[in-house]
Amino acid sequence: MAKIALLIGMSEYEAGLASLPQAEKDVEAIQRVLVNPEMGGFAPGDVTVLKNPQRQEMEDAIYKLYANHHKDDLVLFYFSGHSVIVESGDFYFSTHNTKKNQGKLKTASAVAAKDVHNWINQSKSKRLVLILDCCVSGAFAQGSTAKDSGTINLQQHLGGEGRVILTASTSTQYAFESDGLDLSIYTHYLVEGIATGAADQDRDGLITADELHRYAKNKVQEASPAITPEFYPHKDGCQIFLAQSPQDDPRLNYRREVERLIDGFGKFTIPARHLLKSLRVQWKLDTDVAEAIETEVKQPYQQYQRKIQKYEEILVKKIAVEPTLSQRTLKEFKEYQQRLGLRDEDVAPIEKTIIGQQKPIAPQAISPNPANQFEFDIVKVDAQGQPINRNRGRTEYFTENLGNGVGLDMVAIPGGTFLMGSPENEPERLDWESPQHSVTIQPFFMGKFPVTQTQWAAVADFKSVNIELNPDPSHFKGANRPVECVSWDDAVEFCARLSQKTGKTYRLPSEAEWEYACRAGTTSPFYFGDTISTDLANYDGTDWVYQGTIYPGNYDQGTTGEYREQTTDVGTFPANPFGLFDMHGHIWEWCQDEWHENYHQAPADGSAWLGNDDDNQLRVLRGGSWFTNPKNCRSASRIYYYRAERDNFHSYIGLRVACSVD
C-alpha cells in the first residue's frame, strides 16, 4: 500500500487575483506533518510540492497523481489558493497565470474542476482525499451572477466513490482574515490536529479524515463562527486514515483536559485551574510545556475576542463622525463583519450598546422572522376518539443551522398562565399530579419535534462541554426517528454544546413549560380531547396483562388500537394547537426539574424546580412513549428516572429542547 500526496500552494498571480502569501507556507506545513514518520508516515519522495505552478504544470501534476495506482493506495490532493466559480456554475482552480478580463475568468488560464473530476474517476484507488483551503470568488460578466453564487457544492464537482473532501469554506461571498496566523486558518488547525495528536478524537492512535476535519472545524469556528468548513464523505470514505497519534503521551493527555475544562470564553474556573495544576504534577509536565499547551488551546478564543474588539473600536470611531449611519456605511460594516468571520448575533450586542438600538438579526438568531411560518392540521376528537373537527393552525418558528444541511426547527411559544396538574376527576390520574396550581409562563421557543438521530449526531460532532456523547445511541435506527437511549446528563450536554456553538441559551424545558406547551391552551387530558387513538399518536394501544392486572390499551371511552413496538419518524401524527408534534406518546422527554412527589411549594413562575439536595438523582420525564399505555400519554402525566442511567432497555427516553428569549 503506497501513500502519495500532491500539495499545491498558489500565492502569487500575474493579474486579476490578490496574492495569498500564506498559501506557500500552508503546503510546507502540510508537507512537514505528512513526511514525519511519527505522524503522517508518507515517504518524502512520495510527497510532491508545487508552489505557484503554471496551468500546464499543474494539470500534468494532478493527472499524474491519479494515474497508475492500486485500490488500497492512499492518494491525497491538497490545494491552497484562489478558486473561481463562473456564471455557468463551473468551478476552477487558479494557477500562476490565471487571468480575468473585465471581471470574467479566462477559463483557459485555470484548471477546470470537471477535468480534475474526470482524472479522479479514472483512478483505481478507493482511498482518495481532497483537502481544499480555497479563497473562493465569483467571476461573472458585468450584470451576471452564477446559478448559485452563495455556495459551491463540491460533492457535485469533485465527489464520487471512495473519496472524501475536506474544505475550508463553500462560500463564494467573502474571504476571511487569519488574524496574524502564519498559515491559513483552516490549514493551521489541520496541522495542529495532526502535529499534537489532538484530532484523534476516539483515542485509538489513528486520525481519520473525518476526525481531522471535525477538529479543524471546531477550532476555526471558535475563532471565526461565520466560517463553515464542510466535509463530504462517500460510503466508507470517512474511515480513511491519514495519520497516527501518540498513545499515553502526557502532553496530549494534558491538552485534552485543557480542551475539556476551558469555557466558552477561553477561561478556566478556579476548580478547573486547580485540577489542571494537579494533573500537571501527576504527569510530570514542565510548567513551560503546560503553559504552551494552554496558550495554543486558548488561541482561537483570543482570536475571536480580538475580532470583537476590532469591530467595536471601528464602530465607535465611525459613530463619532457619523452619529446616524447611512445605508452605505451599514453595508460596509456588514462586509467588514463578514471578513472577520463574525455572525450577526456576534456583533448584535455591540451594535445595541453603541448605536442605541439593535439592528435586525438574521433568521438564525433568536428572534423569529415573521416570514418564517408554517401551517399544520389541528384535530379534535369525540369521546370515542373519532375526529370531529379539523382546523388549520399557523405559527412562527426559526431554524437553527446545525451544519451539513441539518436544521433544528424551534417553534415560538407565547407566554401565558395555565392550571398545571390534573383535576381529581380525571380518569386514571395519579396523586403526584396534584395539587393543581396556577403557573405563569414567559415566552420561549421549543423544538417542533423531539430531537432526531440526525440532529443528535450533528450536535455530538460539536466541541464537548462536560462529557462525551455517543453520536449514535439509539436502539431503533432512522435518521428522522427520535434519538433515544440517552440519559439526562446526555441531554444536558446536548443543550450545552448547542448553546456553546450558537451563542443562544438552549436547555431542557422546565416541567411547567413542558406541560404548558403540551396543553397549548387545552384543559382536557389530551390536546386532541378527552381521549386519544393510535391514529393520532404512537403508544401501546393494546391491552397488556401483567401479574394478573390488565393495563388497558384504550383511555376512558376510547377504543383500543395497534402497538407499533418501536419509534416512528417524527411528525407522523398531527400537531397540537401550538404547532408541536409528538407531545403525546412516541418518546418520553427529559425536563430540567428534579423529581418531587407532588406540587406542594412548586414554583409559580414556570422555572425549573431544583433543590439543594445533591442526593436527588431523579429527574422528570414527560409525554409517554411508544411503549406505554395511553394513560401515561396525558398532558399531566409525569414519571421519573435516574439522571445518569443509560442503556438499551430504555429505548423510549429522548428529549426535546427549549430556547430562551434573551
Secondary structure in CASP SS format (residue, H / E / C, confidence):
PFRMAT SS
TARGET T0000
AUTHOR 0000-0000-0000
METHOD secondary structure of the structure
MODEL  1
M C 1.00
A C 1.00
K E 1.00
I E 1.00
A E 1.00
L E 1.00
L E 1.00
I E 1.00
G E 1.00
M C 1.00
S C 1.00
E C 1.00
Y C 1.00
E C 1.00
A C 1.00
G C 1.00
L C 1.00
A C 1.00
S C 1.00
L C 1.00
P C 1.00
Q H 1.00
A H 1.00
E H 1.00
K H 1.00
D H 1.00
V H 1.00
E H 1.00
A H 1.00
I H 1.00
Q H 1.00
R H 1.00
V H 1.00
L H 1.00
V H 1.00
N C 1.00
P C 1.00
E C 1.00
M C 1.00
G C 1.00
G C 1.00
F C 1.00
A C 1.00
P H 1.00
G H 1.00
D H 1.00
V E 1.00
T E 1.00
V E 1.00
L E 1.00
K E 1.00
N C 1.00
P C 1.00
Q C 1.00
R H 1.00
Q H 1.00
E H 1.00
M H 1.00
E H 1.00
D H 1.00
A H 1.00
I H 1.00
Y H 1.00
K H 1.00
L H 1.00
Y H 1.00
A C 1.00
N C 1.00
H C 1.00
H C 1.00
K C 1.00
D C 1.00
D C 1.00
L E 1.00
V E 1.00
L E 1.00
F E 1.00
Y E 1.00
F E 1.00
S E 1.00
G E 1.00
H E 1.00
S E 1.00
V E 1.00
I E 1.00
V E 1.00
E C 1.00
S C 1.00
G C 1.00
D C 1.00
F E 1.00
Y E 1.00
F E 1.00
S C 1.00
T C 1.00
H C 1.00
N C 1.00
T C 1.00
K C 1.00
K E 1.00
N E 1.00
Q C 1.00
G C 1.00
K E 1.00
L E 1.00
K C 1.00
T H 1.00
A H 1.00
S H 1.00
A C 1.00
V E 1.00
A E 1.00
A H 1.00
K H 1.00
D H 1.00
V H 1.00
H H 1.00
N H 1.00
W H 1.00
I H 1.00
N H 1.00
Q C 1.00
S C 1.00
K C 1.00
S C 1.00
K C 1.00
R E 1.00
L E 1.00
V E 1.00
L E 1.00
I E 1.00
L E 1.00
D E 1.00
C E 1.00
C E 1.00
V E 1.00
S E 1.00
G E 1.00
A E 1.00
F C 1.00
A C 1.00
Q C 1.00
G C 1.00
S C 1.00
T C 1.00
A C 1.00
K C 1.00
D C 1.00
S C 1.00
G C 1.00
T E 1.00
I C 1.00
N C 1.00
L H 1.00
Q H 1.00
Q H 1.00
H H 1.00
L H 1.00
G C 1.00
G C 1.00
E C 1.00
G C 1.00
R E 1.00
V E 1.00
I E 1.00
L E 1.00
T E 1.00
A C 1.00
S C 1.00
T C 1.00
S E 1.00
T C 1.00
Q C 1.00
Y C 1.00
A C 1.00
F C 1.00
E C 1.00
S C 1.00
D C 1.00
G C 1.00
L C 1.00
D C 1.00
L C 1.00
S C 1.00
I H 1.00
Y H 1.00
T H 1.00
H H 1.00
Y H 1.00
L H 1.00
V H 1.00
E H 1.00
G H 1.00
I H 1.00
A H 1.00
T H 1.00
G C 1.00
A C 1.00
A C 1.00
D C 1.00
Q C 1.00
D C 1.00
R C 1.00
D C 1.00
G C 1.00
L E 1.00
I E 1.00
T E 1.00
A H 1.00
D H 1.00
E H 1.00
L H 1.00
H H 1.00
R H 1.00
Y H 1.00
A H 1.00
K H 1.00
N H 1.00
K H 1.00
V H 1.00
Q H 1.00
E H 1.00
A H 1.00
S C 1.00
P C 1.00
A C 1.00
I C 1.00
T C 1.00
P C 1.00
E E 1.00
F E 1.00
Y E 1.00
P C 1.00
H C 1.00
K H 1.00
D H 1.00
G H 1.00
C H 1.00
Q H 1.00
I C 1.00
F E 1.00
L E 1.00
A E 1.00
Q E 1.00
S C 1.00
P C 1.00
Q C 1.00
D C 1.00
D C 1.00
P H 1.00
R H 1.00
L H 1.00
N H 1.00
Y H 1.00
R H 1.00
R H 1.00
E H 1.00
V H 1.00
E H 1.00
R H 1.00
L H 1.00
I C 1.00
D C 1.00
G C 1.00
F C 1.00
G C 1.00
K C 1.00
F C 1.00
T C 1.00
I H 1.00
P H 1.00
A H 1.00
R H 1.00
H H 1.00
L H 1.00
L H 1.00
K H 1.00
S H 1.00
L H 1.00
R H 1.00
V H 1.00
Q H 1.00
W C 1.00
K C 1.00
L C 1.00
D C 1.00
T H 1.00
D H 1.00
V H 1.00
A H 1.00
E H 1.00
A H 1.00
I H 1.00
E H 1.00
T H 1.00
E H 1.00
V H 1.00
K H 1.00
Q H 1.00
P H 1.00
Y H 1.00
Q H 1.00
Q H 1.00
Y H 1.00
Q H 1.00
R H 1.00
K H 1.00
I H 1.00
Q H 1.00
K H 1.00
Y H 1.00
E H 1.00
E H 1.00
I H 1.00
L H 1.00
V H 1.00
K H 1.00
K H 1.00
I H 1.00
A H 1.00
V H 1.00
E C 1.00
P C 1.00
T C 1.00
L C 1.00
S C 1.00
Q H 1.00
R H 1.00
T H 1.00
L H 1.00
K H 1.00
E H 1.00
F H 1.00
K H 1.00
E H 1.00
Y H 1.00
Q H 1.00
Q H 1.00
R H 1.00
L C 1.00
G C 1.00
L C 1.00
R C 1.00
D H 1.00
E H 1.00
D H 1.00
V H 1.00
A H 1.00
P H 1.00
I H 1.00
E H 1.00
K H 1.00
T H 1.00
I H 1.00
I H 1.00
G C 1.00
Q C 1.00
Q C 1.00
K C 1.00
P C 1.00
I C 1.00
A C 1.00
P C 1.00
Q C 1.00
A C 1.00
I C 1.00
S C 1.00
P C 1.00
N C 1.00
P C 1.00
A C 1.00
N C 1.00
Q E 1.00
F E 1.00
E E 1.00
F E 1.00
D E 1.00
I E 1.00
V E 1.00
K E 1.00
V E 1.00
D C 1.00
A C 1.00
Q C 1.00
G C 1.00
Q C 1.00
P E 1.00
I E 1.00
N E 1.00
R E 1.00
N E 1.00
R E 1.00
G E 1.00
R E 1.00
T E 1.00
E E 1.00
Y E 1.00
F E 1.00
T E 1.00
E E 1.00
N E 1.00
L E 1.00
G E 1.00
N C 1.00
G C 1.00
V E 1.00
G E 1.00
L E 1.00
D E 1.00
M E 1.00
V E 1.00
A E 1.00
I E 1.00
P C 1.00
G C 1.00
G E 1.00
T E 1.00
F E 1.00
L E 1.00
M E 1.00
G C 1.00
S C 1.00
P C 1.00
E C 1.00
N C 1.00
E C 1.00
P C 1.00
E C 1.00
R C 1.00
L C 1.00
D H 1.00
W H 1.00
E H 1.00
S C 1.00
P C 1.00
Q C 1.00
H E 1.00
S E 1.00
V E 1.00
T E 1.00
I E 1.00
Q C 1.00
P C 1.00
F E 1.00
F E 1.00
M E 1.00
G E 1.00
K C 1.00
F C 1.00
P C 1.00
V C 1.00
T E 1.00
Q H 1.00
T H 1.00
Q H 1.00
W H 1.00
A H 1.00
A H 1.00
V H 1.00
A H 1.00
D C 1.00
F C 1.00
K C 1.00
S C 1.00
V C 1.00
N C 1.00
I C 1.00
E C 1.00
L C 1.00
N C 1.00
P C 1.00
D C 1.00
P C 1.00
S C 1.00
H C 1.00
F C 1.00
K C 1.00
G C 1.00
A C 1.00
N C 1.00
R C 1.00
P E 1.00
V C 1.00
E C 1.00
C C 1.00
V C 1.00
S C 1.00
W H 1.00
D H 1.00
D H 1.00
A H 1.00
V H 1.00
E H 1.00
F H 1.00
C H 1.00
A H 1.00
R H 1.00
L H 1.00
S H 1.00
Q H 1.00
K H 1.00
T H 1.00
G C 1.00
K C 1.00
T C 1.00
Y E 1.00
R E 1.00
L C 1.00
P C 1.00
S C 1.00
E H 1.00
A H 1.00
E H 1.00
W H 1.00
E H 1.00
Y H 1.00
A H 1.00
C H 1.00
R H 1.00
A C 1.00
G C 1.00
T C 1.00
T C 1.00
S C 1.00
P C 1.00
F E 1.00
Y C 1.00
F C 1.00
G E 1.00
D C 1.00
T C 1.00
I C 1.00
S C 1.00
T C 1.00
D C 1.00
L C 1.00
A C 1.00
N E 1.00
Y C 1.00
D C 1.00
G C 1.00
T C 1.00
D C 1.00
W E 1.00
V E 1.00
Y E 1.00
Q C 1.00
G C 1.00
T E 1.00
I E 1.00
Y E 1.00
P C 1.00
G C 1.00
N C 1.00
Y C 1.00
D C 1.00
Q C 1.00
G C 1.00
T C 1.00
T C 1.00
G C 1.00
E C 1.00
Y C 1.00
R C 1.00
E C 1.00
Q C 1.00
T C 1.00
T C 1.00
D C 1.00
V C 1.00
G C 1.00
T C 1.00
F C 1.00
P C 1.00
A E 1.00
N C 1.00
P C 1.00
F C 1.00
G C 1.00
L C 1.00
F C 1.00
D C 1.00
M C 1.00
H C 1.00
G E 1.00
H C 1.00
I C 1.00
W E 1.00
E E 1.00
W E 1.00
C E 1.00
Q E 1.00
D E 1.00
E E 1.00
W C 1.00
H C 1.00
E C 1.00
N C 1.00
Y C 1.00
H C 1.00
Q C 1.00
A C 1.00
P C 1.00
A C 1.00
D C 1.00
G C 1.00
S C 1.00
A C 1.00
W C 1.00
L C 1.00
G C 1.00
N C 1.00
D C 1.00
D C 1.00
D C 1.00
N C 1.00
Q C 1.00
L E 1.00
R E 1.00
V E 1.00
L E 1.00
R E 1.00
G C 1.00
G C 1.00
S C 1.00
W C 1.00
F C 1.00
T C 1.00
N C 1.00
P H 1.00
K H 1.00
N H 1.00
C H 1.00
R C 1.00
S C 1.00
A C 1.00
S C 1.00
R E 1.00
I E 1.00
Y E 1.00
Y E 1.00
Y E 1.00
R C 1.00
A C 1.00
E C 1.00
R C 1.00
D C 1.00
N H 1.00
F H 1.00
H H 1.00
S C 1.00
Y C 1.00
I E 1.00
G E 1.00
L C 1.00
R C 1.00
V C 1.00
A E 1.00
C E 1.00
S E 1.00
V C 1.00
D C 1.00
END
